[in-house]
Amino acid sequence: MEYFELNDGNKMPAVGFGTYKLTDPEETPNTVDAAISAGYRLIDTARVYTNEALVGKGIKQNGIPRDQLFVTSKVWISDNGYDKTKQAIDSSLEKLQLDYLDLYLIHQPYGDNYGSWRAMEEAQAAGKIKSLGVSNFPDYQITDLAQFNKVKPAINQIEINPWNQEKATVDYLKSYGIQPEAWAPFAQGYDHIFTNPTLSQIAESHGKGVGQVMLRWLFQRGIVSIAKSAKPARIKENVDVFDFNLSDDEMKQISELDRKEGVSADHTDPKTVLRLSKYTTNLNGLD
């Protein structure tokens, strides 16, 4: 496994395993166990995914030493604010059966983020969280949060894939000392991305799968990626991306696929704010 160093000095695995929509009581622990056995060291979950207890069971089932694992969870909109976030952190730790989280994120850029951030800073000082970050924050909002608080976000987890490359945002985050992290690195399979001629040709030339090429492309851009699969073969394939290199020309070819279109809703659209504000933690996850 390769690692990126965060602005707080902690090291984060470059490729992670996502658990969004993994909620089957029997399948989820076994899938998390299999991912760790395949070589994943970054496990990503969230309070709104309603699977933290199952993810924790899978971690415990595997038996990996705690210091070899990097676990992320997130606070949802309905728990934003100082008091609720404090409770949400403790709840996540209890469900995951962990003494600390390696990374904790504000999941969406809405609500009382300043109150949540103060609770997160206190939890970090108490040893409950190693690194603090955010998800789906636009550049101006993450800058605002960073400039007026003691602790600067270490991560911004956003949608990044060949269809939606977020070049300007990635460059800005890096210049500002914040690590970009990609969710939906495969664009959720949208518009036949796995059979795209450019990606398929590059994959064939390296004897790799198209998914591996996309994850390698992100790694070479200095971006952490979170990929999800419940299939054992695909789980193993998605973590096996460190034994080949994409050439400058291949990176350029993939760069030219950018449509600047995400597969998720626009998080700056007021309609998205209204829609997501209706989701609470007793519902299945939504990104």
C-alpha positions in Angstrom: 0.0 0.0 0.0 1.1 3.5 -0.8 0.4 6.5 1.5 -0.2 10.2 1.2 0.9 12.5 4.1 -1.7 14.9 5.4 -1.2 18.4 6.6 -1.4 17.3 10.2 1.5 14.8 9.7 -0.7 11.7 9.7 -0.4 9.2 6.8 -3.4 8.0 4.8 -3.6 5.0 2.5 -3.8 6.1 -1.2 -6.6 3.6 -2.1 -9.5 2.9 0.2 -12.6 0.6 0.4 -16.0 2.3 0.4 -19.0 0.8 2.1 -21.8 3.0 0.8 -25.0 0.8 0.3 -23.4 -2.2 2.0 -26.1 -2.9 4.6 -26.7 -6.6 4.4 -26.2 -8.0 8.0 -24.4 -11.1 6.8 -22.7 -9.9 3.7 -21.3 -6.6 4.9 -19.0 -7.9 7.7 -17.6 -10.6 5.4 -17.1 -8.1 2.6 -15.1 -5.7 4.9 -13.1 -8.7 6.2 -12.3 -9.7 2.6 -11.3 -6.2 1.7 -8.8 -6.0 4.6 -7.5 -9.4 3.7 -7.0 -8.3 0.1 -4.8 -5.5 1.2 -7.1 -2.5 1.9 -6.0 -0.4 4.9 -8.5 2.5 4.5 -12.1 1.7 5.3 -14.7 4.4 4.6 -18.1 4.5 6.2 -20.6 7.2 7.4 -23.3 7.6 10.0 -25.9 8.0 7.3 -24.9 4.7 5.7 -26.4 2.9 8.7 -23.8 0.3 8.5 -21.1 1.4 11.1 -21.9 -1.6 13.4 -21.6 -4.0 10.5 -18.3 -2.4 9.3 -17.0 -2.6 12.9 -18.0 -6.3 13.0 -16.1 -7.0 9.8 -13.0 -5.2 11.2 -13.1 -7.2 14.4 -13.8 -10.4 12.4 -10.6 -9.8 10.4 -8.5 -9.3 13.6 -6.1 -6.8 11.9 -4.0 -4.8 14.5 -5.7 -1.4 15.0 -2.6 0.6 14.1 -2.5 -1.0 10.7 -6.0 0.3 9.7 -7.3 3.8 8.7 -11.0 4.1 9.4 -13.1 7.0 8.3 -16.7 8.0 9.3 -18.8 11.1 8.8 -21.3 13.2 10.5 -24.6 13.7 8.7 -26.7 16.9 8.3 -29.2 15.9 11.0 -26.4 15.7 13.5 -24.6 18.9 12.6 -24.0 21.4 15.5 -21.8 21.2 18.5 -23.8 19.0 20.9 -25.2 16.6 18.2 -21.8 16.1 16.6 -20.3 15.2 20.0 -22.9 12.5 20.4 -22.5 11.4 16.8 -18.8 10.9 17.3 -19.3 8.8 20.4 -22.0 6.8 18.6 -19.8 6.0 15.7 -17.0 4.9 17.9 -19.4 2.6 19.8 -20.9 1.1 16.7 -17.5 0.6 15.1 -16.1 -0.9 18.3 -13.1 1.5 18.1 -11.3 3.7 20.6 -10.5 6.3 17.9 -11.3 7.2 14.3 -8.4 8.0 11.9 -10.5 10.5 10.0 -13.9 12.1 10.6 -15.6 14.3 8.0 -18.5 16.7 7.9 -20.5 14.8 5.2 -22.3 17.8 3.5 -21.6 21.5 3.5 -24.9 22.5 5.1 -26.1 23.3 8.6 -24.1 24.3 11.6 -20.7 23.3 10.4 -18.9 25.7 12.8 -20.5 23.9 15.7 -19.6 20.5 14.3 -16.1 21.6 13.7 -15.6 22.8 17.3 -16.9 19.4 18.5 -14.5 17.6 16.1 -11.5 19.8 17.3 -12.3 18.8 20.9 -12.6 15.1 20.0 -9.3 15.3 18.2 -7.6 16.9 21.3 -9.1 14.1 23.4 -7.6 11.4 21.1 -11.0 10.3 19.7 -10.1 11.4 16.1 -6.7 11.6 14.4 -7.5 13.8 11.4 -10.4 16.1 10.6 -11.9 16.8 7.2 -15.0 17.6 5.1 -16.8 16.1 2.1 -18.5 17.8 -0.8 -17.3 21.3 0.2 -16.8 23.9 -2.5 -13.5 25.8 -2.5 -14.8 29.0 -0.8 -16.6 27.1 2.0 -13.6 24.9 2.9 -11.4 28.1 2.9 -13.9 29.8 5.2 -13.8 26.9 7.6 -10.0 26.7 7.5 -9.4 30.4 8.0 -11.6 30.9 11.1 -10.8 27.7 13.1 -7.8 26.4 14.9 -7.5 23.2 12.9 -7.4 23.2 9.1 -9.2 20.4 7.3 -6.9 17.7 6.2 -9.2 16.2 3.5 -12.0 17.2 1.1 -13.8 14.1 -0.2 -15.5 15.0 -3.5 -16.6 13.3 -6.6 -13.7 12.8 -9.0 -13.6 10.5 -12.0 -12.7 10.6 -15.7 -16.1 12.3 -16.5 -15.7 14.8 -13.7 -12.0 15.5 -13.1 -12.3 18.6 -10.9 -8.9 19.9 -12.1 -9.2 23.4 -10.7 -10.5 22.2 -7.4 -7.8 19.5 -7.1 -5.1 22.1 -7.9 -6.6 24.6 -5.3 -6.8 22.0 -2.6 -3.2 20.9 -3.1 -2.0 24.5 -3.1 -3.9 25.1 0.1 -2.4 22.0 1.8 -5.6 20.0 1.8 -5.6 16.4 0.4 -8.2 15.7 -2.3 -10.1 12.3 -1.9 -12.3 10.9 -4.7 -15.6 9.2 -4.1 -17.4 7.7 -7.2 -14.0 7.1 -8.9 -15.8 4.9 -11.5 -18.5 7.5 -12.1 -20.9 4.8 -10.8 -20.5 3.1 -14.2 -22.3 6.0 -15.9 -22.4 6.1 -19.7 -20.5 2.8 -20.2 -17.3 4.1 -18.6 -16.0 0.6 -18.2 -16.1 0.1 -22.0 -14.8 3.5 -23.0 -12.4 2.9 -25.9 -9.6 5.2 -24.5 -9.7 3.6 -21.1 -10.1 0.1 -22.5 -7.1 0.5 -24.8 -4.9 1.8 -22.0 -6.0 -1.0 -19.7 -5.2 -3.6 -22.4 -1.7 -2.2 -23.0 -0.9 -2.7 -19.3 -2.7 -6.1 -18.8 -5.0 -4.4 -16.3 -8.7 -3.7 -15.9 -10.3 -0.4 -16.7 -11.1 0.1 -13.0 -7.5 -0.3 -12.2 -6.5 2.3 -14.8 -9.0 4.8 -13.3 -7.6 4.2 -9.8 -4.0 4.4 -11.0 -4.8 7.7 -12.8 -6.1 9.1 -9.5 -3.1 8.0 -7.6 -0.7 9.6 -10.1 -2.7 12.8 -9.7 -2.0 12.7 -6.0 -5.6 11.8 -5.1 -6.9 9.3 -2.5 -9.6 7.1 -4.0 -12.5 5.2 -2.4 -13.9 2.3 -4.5 -16.6 -0.1 -3.5 -17.4 -3.6 -4.6 -19.0 -6.7 -3.0 -17.4 -9.1 -5.5 -14.2 -10.8 -4.1 -12.4 -10.7 -7.5 -13.1 -7.0 -8.0 -12.1 -6.2 -4.4 -8.7 -7.7 -5.1 -8.4 -6.1 -8.4 -9.2 -2.6 -7.2 -6.4 -2.6 -4.6 -3.8 -3.9 -7.1 -2.8 -0.7 -8.7 0.7 -0.1 -7.6 2.7 -2.3 -10.0 2.3 -0.3 -13.2 2.6 3.3 -14.3 0.6 5.4 -16.8 2.7 7.3 -19.2 2.4 11.1 -19.6 0.6 10.5 -22.9 -1.8 8.1 -21.3 -2.5 10.6 -18.5 -3.1 13.2 -21.2 -5.5 10.9 -23.0 -7.6 10.4 -19.9 -7.4 14.1 -19.1 -9.2 14.8 -22.4 -12.2 12.7 -21.3 -13.2 15.3 -18.8 -16.9 16.4 -19.3 -17.0 18.5 -16.1 -20.2 16.6 -15.3 -20.7 14.8 -12.0 -23.0 11.7 -11.6 -24.3 13.2 -8.4 -26.4 16.3 -7.7 -24.7 19.7 -7.7 -24.0 20.3 -4.1 -24.2 24.1 -4.7 -27.7 23.8 -6.0 -30.4 25.0 -3.5 -32.6 22.1 -4.7 -29.9 19.7 -3.4 -29.8 21.5 0.0 -33.6 21.1 0.3 -33.5 17.4 -0.8 -30.6 16.3 1.4 -32.0 18.2 4.4 -34.9 15.7 4.5 -32.6 12.7 5.0 -31.9 11.7 8.6 -29.7 9.0 10.1 -32.4 6.4 10.3 -32.4 6.2 6.5 -30.0 4.3 4.2 -26.9 6.3 3.0 -27.1 8.9 0.4 -24.1 10.7 -1.3 
